[in-house]
Structures are given as structure tokens and as C-alpha cells.
């Protein structure tokens, strides 16, 4: 069997890796496809050092993002509960529903923090009351906040 070749990817390649990844592939795959298509370059000591520096910068950036998410979590938990006013019909049933955008707008008004509505998880809300909303701020940081639905 032929010896494997180490390459550093210069673009994302499906089923192989992402930009900057160090991969081992068959020599024919490298020689006939990856290198001519400029999808990868040979792994030299200089390029390996560049890859290491890039990984370190990315790790530092992720740490900073996580720290910001922890600060946002503390600010959200300090607020305690958010009030959202909705029109009410019979039996305390609200017209429509409370959406993630409503929760994001209430967070913006209360804390002046912008939270992506796609990271908010709420139960189906159809009546007045207090509900728990889960807000994903980072892949490792989630905050829980009470959402109180009141009559307007």
C-alpha cells in the first residue's frame, strides 16, 4: 500500500475537513485532485507553524466569545423576569402567541442586550402566567429567564 501524504486544506472540502485542517490522504488523491484544484497544499514546517498560530488565534477568539456570553448571562439573570403584555380573551387565553421575537424585544428593552431570537427556546404560550425561557448565548452557555405574560 502506498504511503499517505500530509496536506493542509486551503478551502473546506466536504467529507475531508475545514480550512486549515491538517489531513492525511492517498498520494493520488492529493496529486490528481486536491493540489491541482488549489484545495490543499503540502504540509511543510513553515505551513504547520502558520496552522498552529491560526488555531491559537481561533482558540483565543472562542474564549473571548465565551467570556462575553457569561457576562450576558449574569446580566440576564439579574433582571429576573420579563413582562410581556398581550390581549386577553375568555379564560385568560391570549390572542395569538408569545414568540421568540417578543422575548428578544423584551430582553432588548430591559437590559439593552441584543439576543438572537433563534437562540431562544420557549414553551407554547397560550394563556396568562409565568413561563421559563431558555436562551442559548454560546455553545457552552445558556441562561434561564422567567417570562410573565400579563394582560394589556
N, CA, C and O atoms as a DFTB+ gen file, in Angstrom:
608 C
 N C O
     1  1       0.842      -1.180       0.000
     2  2       0.000       0.000       0.000
     3  2       0.883       1.237       0.000
     4  3       1.924       1.260       0.657
     5  1       0.478       2.247      -0.722
     6  2       1.265       3.473      -0.858
     7  2       1.226       4.286       0.434
     8  3       0.298       4.180       1.236
     9  1       2.245       5.084       0.601
    10  2       2.371       5.941       1.769
    11  2       1.354       7.085       1.678
    12  3       1.075       7.574       0.584
    13  1       0.802       7.513       2.811
    14  2      -0.152       8.616       2.860
    15  2       0.603       9.943       2.824
    16  3       1.761      10.010       3.235
    17  1      -0.051      11.002       2.334
    18  2       0.559      12.312       2.188
    19  2      -0.153      13.291       3.118
    20  3      -1.381      13.303       3.198
    21  1       0.634      14.117       3.824
    22  2       0.041      15.136       4.691
    23  2      -0.158      16.423       3.911
    24  3       0.752      16.899       3.232
    25  1      -1.367      16.985       4.016
    26  2      -1.712      18.234       3.347
    27  2      -2.416      19.165       4.326
    28  3      -2.996      18.719       5.316
    29  1      -2.357      20.462       4.039
    30  2      -3.120      21.460       4.785
    31  2      -4.172      21.998       3.825
    32  3      -3.845      22.461       2.732
    33  1      -5.434      21.936       4.235
    34  2      -6.528      22.371       3.374
    35  2      -6.563      23.891       3.269
    36  3      -6.446      24.591       4.275
    37  1      -6.726      24.398       2.051
    38  2      -6.827      25.840       1.835
    39  2      -8.280      26.256       1.649
    40  3      -8.582      27.448       1.591
    41  1      -9.183      25.280       1.555
    42  2     -10.629      25.527       1.474
    43  2     -11.325      24.383       2.188
    44  3     -10.721      23.341       2.442
    45  1     -12.609      24.579       2.513
    46  2     -13.391      23.494       3.087
    47  2     -13.625      22.433       2.018
    48  3     -13.994      22.757       0.889
    49  1     -13.413      21.172       2.371
    50  2     -13.646      20.055       1.464
    51  2     -14.613      19.115       2.167
    52  3     -14.332      18.631       3.263
    53  1     -15.758      18.855       1.530
    54  2     -16.760      18.005       2.165
    55  2     -16.202      16.607       2.406
    56  3     -15.483      16.057       1.572
    57  1     -16.536      16.059       3.531
    58  2     -16.137      14.723       3.975
    59  2     -14.634      14.585       4.202
    60  3     -14.134      13.471       4.355
    61  1     -13.897      15.721       4.227
    62  2     -12.463      15.646       4.475
    63  2     -12.057      16.580       5.613
    64  3     -11.369      16.155       6.541
    65  1     -12.469      17.838       5.555
    66  2     -12.118      18.764       6.619
    67  2     -12.412      20.201       6.255
    68  3     -12.934      20.504       5.182
    69  1     -12.058      21.084       7.186
    70  2     -12.295      22.514       7.014
    71  2     -10.991      23.225       6.693
    72  3      -9.913      22.636       6.772
    73  1     -11.101      24.485       6.333
    74  2      -9.963      25.327       6.023
    75  2      -8.940      25.276       7.158
    76  3      -9.289      25.473       8.322
    77  1      -7.694      25.014       6.820
    78  2      -6.623      24.999       7.803
    79  2      -6.399      23.664       8.487
    80  3      -5.457      23.538       9.270
    81  1      -7.225      22.666       8.225
    82  2      -7.058      21.351       8.842
    83  2      -5.883      20.613       8.216
    84  3      -5.627      20.730       7.018
    85  1      -5.185      19.864       9.033
    86  2      -4.096      19.003       8.583
    87  2      -4.698      17.621       8.345
    88  3      -5.240      17.011       9.266
    89  1      -4.602      17.121       7.099
    90  2      -5.216      15.837       6.760
    91  2      -4.185      14.923       6.108
    92  3      -3.200      15.380       5.529
    93  1      -4.436      13.624       6.216
    94  2      -3.615      12.626       5.540
    95  2      -4.482      11.957       4.490
    96  3      -5.548      11.423       4.795
    97  1      -4.009      11.993       3.237
    98  2      -4.770      11.411       2.143
    99  2      -3.854      10.539       1.293
   100  3      -2.634      10.548       1.457
   101  1      -4.458       9.799       0.399
   102  2      -3.694       8.978      -0.536
   103  2      -2.935       9.899      -1.494
   104  3      -3.428      10.975      -1.833
   105  1      -1.738       9.489      -1.937
   106  2      -0.949      10.351      -2.810
   107  2      -1.641      10.697      -4.128
   108  3      -1.489      11.812      -4.627
   109  1      -2.398       9.761      -4.698
   110  2      -3.094      10.022      -5.956
   111  2      -4.185      11.073      -5.783
   112  3      -4.369      11.925      -6.652
   113  1      -4.909      11.016      -4.666
   114  2      -5.959      11.987      -4.382
   115  2      -5.351      13.380      -4.243
   116  3      -5.909      14.365      -4.725
   117  1      -4.207      13.448      -3.582
   118  2      -3.527      14.732      -3.412
   119  2      -2.996      15.236      -4.755
   120  3      -3.235      16.386      -5.124
   121  1      -2.292      14.395      -5.471
   122  2      -1.623      14.787      -6.720
   123  2      -2.611      15.099      -7.841
   124  3      -2.386      16.024      -8.620
   125  1      -3.715      14.329      -7.931
   126  2      -4.631      14.469      -9.057
   127  2      -5.824      15.389      -8.804
   128  3      -6.430      15.888      -9.752
   129  1      -6.164      15.618      -7.540
   130  2      -7.363      16.409      -7.291
   131  2      -7.124      17.593      -6.356
   132  3      -7.361      18.738      -6.742
   133  1      -6.661      17.335      -5.138
   134  2      -6.595      18.402      -4.140
   135  2      -5.608      19.512      -4.505
   136  3      -5.953      20.691      -4.423
   137  1      -4.399      19.157      -4.902
   138  2      -3.391      20.174      -5.207
   139  2      -3.717      20.911      -6.513
   140  3      -3.649      22.140      -6.517
   141  1      -4.065      20.243      -7.622
   142  2      -4.392      20.988      -8.851
   143  2      -5.622      21.900      -8.705
   144  3      -5.685      22.951      -9.343
   145  1      -6.581      21.513      -7.885
   146  2      -7.786      22.320      -7.689
   147  2      -7.562      23.433      -6.656
   148  3      -8.491      24.181      -6.351
   149  1      -6.351      23.550      -6.119
   150  2      -5.998      24.527      -5.075
   151  2      -6.862      24.366      -3.831
   152  3      -7.214      25.348      -3.178
   153  1      -7.196      23.134      -3.513
   154  2      -7.950      22.853      -2.301
   155  2      -7.021      22.567      -1.125
   156  3      -7.443      22.625       0.030
   157  1      -5.749      22.256      -1.419
   158  2      -4.803      21.926      -0.359
   159  2      -3.384      22.220      -0.835
   160  3      -3.117      22.330      -2.032
   161  1      -2.470      22.347       0.154
   162  2      -1.041      22.494      -0.137
   163  2      -0.294      21.472       0.701
   164  3      -0.804      20.966       1.701
   165  1       0.916      21.181       0.273
   166  2       1.728      20.222       1.017
   167  2       2.079      20.777       2.393
   168  3       2.285      21.981       2.545
   169  1       2.145      19.920       3.373
   170  2       2.423      20.330       4.743
   171  2       3.930      20.453       4.946
   172  3       4.625      19.452       5.116
   173  1       4.431      21.690       4.927
   174  2       5.839      21.958       5.212
   175  2       5.929      22.484       6.640
   176  3       4.913      22.883       7.209
   177  1       7.128      22.495       7.233
   178  2       7.249      23.009       8.608
   179  2       6.741      24.452       8.758
   180  3       6.132      24.783       9.775
   181  1       6.981      25.299       7.774
   182  2       6.505      26.682       7.844
   183  2       4.991      26.771       7.833
   184  3       4.403      27.551       8.582
   185  1       4.365      25.976       6.986
   186  2       2.907      25.976       6.901
   187  2       2.305      25.396       8.172
   188  3       1.260      25.860       8.629
   189  1       2.951      24.388       8.748
   190  2       2.455      23.817      10.001
   191  2       2.478      24.858      11.123
   192  3       1.573      24.895      11.957
   193  1       3.524      25.713      11.143
   194  2       3.584      26.780      12.147
   195  2       2.446      27.775      11.934
   196  3       1.839      28.237      12.900
   197  1       2.150      28.110      10.671
   198  2       1.041      29.019      10.383
   199  2      -0.288      28.425      10.859
   200  3      -1.127      29.124      11.427
   201  1      -0.462      27.138      10.619
   202  2      -1.690      26.461      11.037
   203  2      -1.817      26.515      12.557
   204  3      -2.902      26.769      13.079
   205  1      -0.725      26.281      13.267
   206  2      -0.726      26.319      14.734
   207  2      -1.090      27.714      15.227
   208  3      -1.890      27.857      16.151
   209  1      -0.501      28.756      14.609
   210  2      -0.822      30.138      15.011
   211  2      -2.295      30.446      14.772
   212  3      -2.952      31.070      15.606
   213  1      -2.810      30.002      13.622
   214  2      -4.218      30.238      13.303
   215  2      -5.126      29.547      14.312
   216  3      -6.128      30.119      14.741
   217  1      -4.783      28.323      14.692
   218  2      -5.582      27.592      15.686
   219  2      -5.562      28.300      17.034
   220  3      -6.585      28.376      17.714
   221  1      -4.393      28.821      17.421
   222  2      -4.276      29.532      18.697
   223  2      -5.121      30.802      18.683
   224  3      -5.786      31.112      19.672
   225  1      -5.104      31.540      17.574
   226  2      -5.929      32.750      17.471
   227  2      -7.410      32.397      17.569
   228  3      -8.175      33.090      18.239
   229  1      -7.808      31.328      16.907
   230  2      -9.209      30.902      16.945
   231  2      -9.598      30.476      18.364
   232  3     -10.705      30.769      18.816
   233  1      -8.706      29.795      19.058
   234  2      -8.985      29.382      20.438
   235  2      -9.156      30.604      21.339
   236  3     -10.054      30.633      22.181
   237  1      -8.297      31.615      21.165
   238  2      -8.409      32.844      21.950
   239  2      -9.725      33.561      21.651
   240  3     -10.375      34.079      22.559
   241  1     -10.111      33.586      20.381
   242  2     -11.355      34.245      19.999
   243  2     -12.550      33.539      20.621
   244  3     -13.487      34.192      21.082
   245  1     -12.525      32.204      20.636
   246  2     -13.614      31.447      21.243
   247  2     -13.698      31.698      22.750
   248  3     -14.791      31.780      23.310
   249  1     -12.528      31.819      23.409
   250  2     -12.525      32.125      24.841
   251  2     -13.146      33.492      25.104
   252  3     -13.912      33.650      26.055
   253  1     -12.828      34.474      24.278
   254  2     -13.405      35.809      24.438
   255  2     -14.915      35.779      24.234
   256  3     -15.656      36.414      24.985
   257  1     -15.373      35.047      23.226
   258  2     -16.808      34.938      22.989
   259  2     -17.519      34.278      24.164
   260  3     -18.617      34.688      24.538
   261  1     -16.898      33.261      24.743
   262  2     -17.492      32.581      25.890
   263  2     -17.556      33.523      27.086
   264  3     -18.544      33.525      27.820
   265  1     -16.506      34.327      27.288
   266  2     -16.490      35.284      28.395
   267  2     -17.603      36.316      28.222
   268  3     -18.280      36.659      29.191
   269  1     -17.801      36.812      27.003
   270  2     -18.888      37.759      26.735
   271  2     -20.245      37.115      27.020
   272  3     -21.138      37.755      27.575
   273  1     -20.395      35.847      26.637
   274  2     -21.652      35.142      26.871
   275  2     -21.914      34.988      28.364
   276  3     -23.057      35.113      28.805
   277  1     -20.867      34.718      29.152
   278  2     -21.037      34.607      30.602
   279  2     -21.464      35.938      31.212
   280  3     -22.288      35.965      32.127
   281  1     -20.907      37.046      30.709
   282  2     -21.308      38.369      31.197
   283  2     -22.769      38.650      30.839
   284  3     -23.511      39.200      31.652
   285  1     -23.184      38.273      29.621
   286  2     -24.576      38.459      29.219
   287  2     -25.507      37.615      30.085
   288  3     -26.598      38.058      30.443
   289  1     -25.076      36.402      30.421
   290  2     -25.888      35.522      31.263
   291  2     -26.098      36.154      32.626
   292  3     -27.211      36.134      33.152
   293  1     -25.039      36.717      33.209
   294  2     -25.160      37.372      34.513
   295  2     -26.130      38.550      34.443
   296  3     -26.941      38.745      35.349
   297  1     -26.047      39.334      33.367
   298  2     -26.948      40.482      33.209
   299  2     -28.398      40.021      33.055
   300  3     -29.305      40.644      33.608
   301  1     -28.623      38.947      32.318
   302  2     -29.986      38.442      32.127
   303  2     -30.564      37.894      33.425
   304  3     -31.733      38.122      33.733
   305  1     -29.743      37.169      34.186
   306  2     -30.247      36.582      35.421
   307  2     -30.475      37.638      36.494
   308  3     -31.265      37.428      37.415
   309  1     -29.787      38.772      36.381
   310  2     -30.002      39.865      37.326
   311  2     -31.392      40.472      37.130
   312  3     -32.018      40.908      38.095
   313  1     -31.876      40.501      35.885
   314  2     -33.197      41.065      35.587
   315  2     -34.288      40.246      36.265
   316  3     -35.262      40.809      36.765
   317  1     -34.140      38.945      36.287
   318  2     -35.118      38.096      36.960
   319  2     -36.241      37.667      36.040
   320  3     -36.247      36.539      35.547
   321  1     -37.202      38.570      35.803
   322  2     -38.349      38.183      34.989
   323  2     -38.710      39.300      34.028
   324  3     -38.541      40.481      34.332
   325  1     -39.206      38.911      32.871
   326  2     -39.629      39.865      31.846
   327  2     -41.149      39.843      31.775
   328  3     -41.771      38.790      31.916
   329  1     -41.737      41.005      31.556
   330  2     -43.193      41.076      31.395
   331  2     -43.504      41.353      29.933
   332  3     -42.945      42.260      29.315
   333  1     -44.408      40.550      29.402
   334  2     -44.861      40.726      28.031
   335  2     -46.375      40.892      28.084
   336  3     -47.084      40.025      28.594
   337  1     -46.866      42.013      27.554
   338  2     -48.304      42.307      27.581
   339  2     -48.958      41.813      26.296
   340  3     -48.481      42.082      25.193
   341  1     -50.063      41.083      26.462
   342  2     -50.817      40.565      25.321
   343  2     -52.308      40.792      25.563
   344  3     -52.755      40.883      26.707
   345  1     -53.070      40.883      24.475
   346  2     -54.517      40.997      24.601
   347  2     -55.082      39.670      25.078
   348  3     -54.619      38.598      24.688
   349  1     -56.113      39.771      25.947
   350  2     -56.652      38.568      26.572
   351  2     -58.114      38.396      26.203
   352  3     -58.869      39.365      26.121
   353  1     -58.501      37.147      25.981
   354  2     -59.897      36.799      25.712
   355  2     -60.477      36.077      26.911
   356  3     -60.113      36.361      28.052
   357  1     -61.372      35.153      26.657
   358  2     -62.011      34.396      27.729
   359  2     -61.030      33.405      28.356
   360  3     -60.094      32.945      27.702
   361  1     -61.254      33.086      29.620
   362  2     -60.460      32.104      30.366
   363  2     -58.970      32.402      30.343
   364  3     -58.152      31.483      30.302
   365  1     -58.618      33.663      30.367
   366  2     -57.225      34.115      30.383
   367  2     -56.429      33.633      29.170
   368  3     -55.201      33.563      29.226
   369  1     -57.101      33.306      28.097
   370  2     -56.420      32.893      26.873
   371  2     -55.995      34.146      26.113
   372  3     -56.766      35.099      25.998
   373  1     -54.782      34.141      25.604
   374  2     -54.284      35.314      24.879
   375  2     -54.571      35.160      23.396
   376  3     -54.677      34.051      22.871
   377  1     -54.693      36.310      22.733
   378  2     -54.857      36.297      21.283
   379  2     -53.480      36.103      20.663
   380  3     -52.540      36.825      20.995
   381  1     -53.360      35.145      19.780
   382  2     -52.056      34.868      19.177
   383  2     -51.210      34.045      20.140
   384  3     -51.725      33.237      20.912
   385  1     -49.917      34.268      20.076
   386  2     -48.994      33.552      20.949
   387  2     -47.811      34.452      21.247
   388  3     -47.617      35.479      20.596
   389  1     -47.027      34.061      22.230
   390  2     -45.795      34.788      22.533
   391  2     -44.694      34.147      21.701
   392  3     -44.459      32.942      21.790
   393  1     -44.025      34.958      20.895
   394  2     -42.996      34.446      20.000
   395  2     -41.606      34.710      20.573
   396  3     -41.444      35.461      21.535
   397  1     -40.615      34.079      19.962
   398  2     -39.235      34.320      20.382
   399  2     -38.833      35.759      20.108
   400  3     -37.994      36.311      20.821
   401  1     -39.420      36.377      19.082
   402  2     -39.135      37.785      18.792
   403  2     -39.665      38.678      19.906
   404  3     -39.024      39.665      20.267
   405  1     -40.838      38.340      20.458
   406  2     -41.372      39.101      21.600
   407  2     -40.414      39.041      22.779
   408  3     -40.159      40.054      23.431
   409  1     -39.887      37.860      23.051
   410  2     -38.953      37.689      24.164
   411  2     -37.659      38.457      23.887
   412  3     -37.121      39.105      24.784
   413  1     -37.160      38.389      22.658
   414  2     -35.934      39.110      22.300
   415  2     -36.138      40.615      22.456
   416  3     -35.248      41.311      22.944
   417  1     -37.308      41.126      22.043
   418  2     -37.596      42.557      22.191
   419  2     -37.688      42.956      23.662
   420  3     -37.226      44.033      24.039
   421  1     -38.279      42.101      24.496
   422  2     -38.379      42.389      25.931
   423  2     -36.995      42.400      26.580
   424  3     -36.727      43.228      27.451
   425  1     -36.120      41.494      26.166
   426  2     -34.746      41.476      26.685
   427  2     -34.022      42.745      26.265
   428  3     -33.307      43.348      27.066
   429  1     -34.205      43.155      25.012
   430  2     -33.578      44.379      24.494
   431  2     -34.030      45.587      25.305
   432  3     -33.218      46.445      25.650
   433  1     -35.330      45.656      25.613
   434  2     -35.862      46.792      26.362
   435  2     -35.381      46.791      27.815
   436  3     -35.101      47.849      28.379
   437  1     -35.285      45.609      28.415
   438  2     -34.945      45.526      29.837
   439  2     -33.442      45.662      30.104
   440  3     -33.043      46.312      31.069
   441  1     -32.617      45.058      29.260
   442  2     -31.179      45.009      29.563
   443  2     -30.305      45.717      28.544
   444  3     -29.105      45.880      28.762
   445  1     -30.895      46.141      27.431
   446  2     -30.141      46.774      26.351
   447  2     -29.129      45.808      25.715
   448  3     -28.132      46.238      25.134
   449  1     -29.397      44.502      25.832
   450  2     -28.567      43.470      25.189
   451  2     -29.313      42.935      23.976
   452  3     -30.519      42.694      24.031
   453  1     -28.584      42.752      22.881
   454  2     -29.202      42.140      21.706
   455  2     -28.982      40.634      21.768
   456  3     -27.850      40.154      21.833
   457  1     -30.087      39.905      21.747
   458  2     -30.038      38.450      21.786
   459  2     -30.681      37.934      20.512
   460  3     -31.755      38.390      20.120
   461  1     -30.024      36.988      19.869
   462  2     -30.554      36.402      18.642
   463  2     -31.787      35.571      18.976
   464  3     -31.733      34.683      19.827
   465  1     -32.888      35.861      18.310
   466  2     -34.142      35.172      18.611
   467  2     -34.068      33.677      18.304
   468  3     -34.819      32.888      18.878
   469  1     -33.158      33.282      17.396
   470  2     -33.041      31.862      17.060
   471  2     -32.434      31.055      18.191
   472  3     -32.536      29.828      18.198
   473  1     -31.799      31.726      19.153
   474  2     -31.214      31.033      20.292
   475  2     -32.151      30.945      21.477
   476  3     -31.771      30.434      22.530
   477  1     -33.385      31.440      21.320
   478  2     -34.352      31.444      22.419
   479  2     -35.308      30.272      22.247
   480  3     -35.837      30.043      21.160
   481  1     -35.523      29.531      23.337
   482  2     -36.456      28.417      23.333
   483  2     -37.525      28.697      24.376
   484  3     -37.215      28.875      25.554
   485  1     -38.788      28.737      23.949
   486  2     -39.892      28.958      24.869
   487  2     -40.939      27.877      24.653
   488  3     -41.057      27.332      23.556
   489  1     -41.705      27.565      25.706
   490  2     -42.795      26.605      25.509
   491  2     -43.946      27.271      24.754
   492  3     -43.935      28.485      24.554
   493  1     -44.927      26.491      24.339
   494  2     -46.113      27.071      23.701
   495  2     -46.876      27.854      24.753
   496  3     -47.290      27.301      25.772
   497  1     -47.061      29.135      24.507
   498  2     -47.712      30.015      25.475
   499  2     -49.041      30.441      24.888
   500  3     -49.084      31.107      23.853
   501  1     -50.131      30.059      25.548
   502  2     -51.465      30.397      25.079
   503  2     -52.318      31.063      26.132
   504  3     -53.421      31.524      25.839
   505  1     -51.813      31.121      27.380
   506  2     -52.572      31.714      28.479
   507  2     -51.672      32.641      29.272
   508  3     -50.452      32.642      29.105
   509  1     -52.294      33.431      30.139
   510  2     -51.537      34.285      31.042
   511  2     -50.778      33.405      32.032
   512  3     -51.206      32.289      32.325
   513  1     -49.664      33.899      32.543
   514  2     -48.903      33.151      33.529
   515  2     -47.420      33.384      33.390
   516  3     -46.972      34.240      32.627
   517  1     -46.667      32.607      34.142
   518  2     -45.213      32.709      34.114
   519  2     -44.631      31.452      33.475
   520  3     -45.019      30.331      33.805
   521  1     -43.699      31.661      32.562
   522  2     -43.091      30.554      31.822
   523  2     -41.574      30.707      31.866
   524  3     -41.054      31.803      32.074
   525  1     -40.879      29.598      31.669
   526  2     -39.411      29.610      31.620
   527  2     -38.966      29.671      30.164
   528  3     -39.448      28.916      29.320
   529  1     -38.037      30.583      29.885
   530  2     -37.438      30.669      28.557
   531  2     -35.963      30.332      28.686
   532  3     -35.306      30.753      29.639
   533  1     -35.445      29.579      27.737
   534  2     -34.027      29.216      27.734
   535  2     -33.359      29.974      26.590
   536  3     -33.810      29.929      25.445
   537  1     -32.276      30.669      26.926
   538  2     -31.590      31.492      25.942
   539  2     -30.176      30.948      25.768
   540  3     -29.390      30.911      26.715
   541  1     -29.862      30.526      24.541
   542  2     -28.532      29.991      24.245
   543  2     -27.655      31.150      23.781
   544  3     -27.859      31.696      22.697
   545  1     -26.684      31.518      24.603
   546  2     -25.806      32.637      24.309
   547  2     -24.520      32.203      23.630
   548  3     -23.903      32.979      22.900
   549  1     -24.119      30.969      23.869
   550  2     -22.872      30.405      23.339
   551  2     -23.071      28.901      23.324
   552  3     -24.003      28.401      23.954
   553  1     -22.231      28.180      22.632
   554  2     -22.397      26.725      22.568
   555  2     -22.313      26.077      23.949
   556  3     -22.848      24.986      24.148
   557  1     -21.648      26.731      24.906
   558  2     -21.496      26.170      26.256
   559  2     -22.229      26.973      27.324
   560  3     -22.191      26.600      28.496
   561  1     -22.903      28.081      26.948
   562  2     -23.536      28.963      27.933
   563  2     -25.006      29.158      27.577
   564  3     -25.339      29.653      26.500
   565  1     -25.891      28.755      28.515
   566  2     -27.313      29.022      28.350
   567  2     -27.833      29.693      29.614
   568  3     -27.378      29.402      30.721
   569  1     -28.791      30.591      29.433
   570  2     -29.385      31.299      30.564
   571  2     -30.864      30.954      30.628
   572  3     -31.506      30.739      29.599
   573  1     -31.400      30.902      31.843
   574  2     -32.825      30.678      32.055
   575  2     -33.417      31.981      32.566
   576  3     -32.838      32.632      33.436
   577  1     -34.568      32.360      32.029
   578  2     -35.208      33.593      32.455
   579  2     -36.719      33.353      32.510
   580  3     -37.265      32.596      31.708
   581  1     -37.382      34.005      33.460
   582  2     -38.836      33.886      33.582
   583  2     -39.504      34.904      32.669
   584  3     -39.101      36.065      32.615
   585  1     -40.530      34.456      31.954
   586  2     -41.313      35.327      31.092
   587  2     -42.720      35.353      31.671
   588  3     -43.388      34.321      31.730
   589  1     -43.169      36.524      32.095
   590  2     -44.500      36.664      32.672
   591  2     -45.408      37.314      31.634
   592  3     -45.161      38.436      31.191
   593  1     -46.457      36.598      31.254
   594  2     -47.398      37.103      30.271
   595  2     -48.547      37.740      31.050
   596  3     -49.217      37.088      31.852
   597  1     -48.758      39.036      30.792
   598  2     -49.795      39.797      31.507
   599  2     -50.786      40.365      30.500
   600  3     -50.496      40.459      29.307
   601  1     -51.959      40.742      31.000
   602  2     -52.992      41.323      30.142
   603  2     -52.639      42.770      29.824
   604  3     -52.143      43.497      30.684
   605  1     -52.896      43.185      28.585
   606  2     -52.618      44.571      28.211
   607  2     -53.870      45.415      28.279
   608  3     -53.824      46.612      27.997
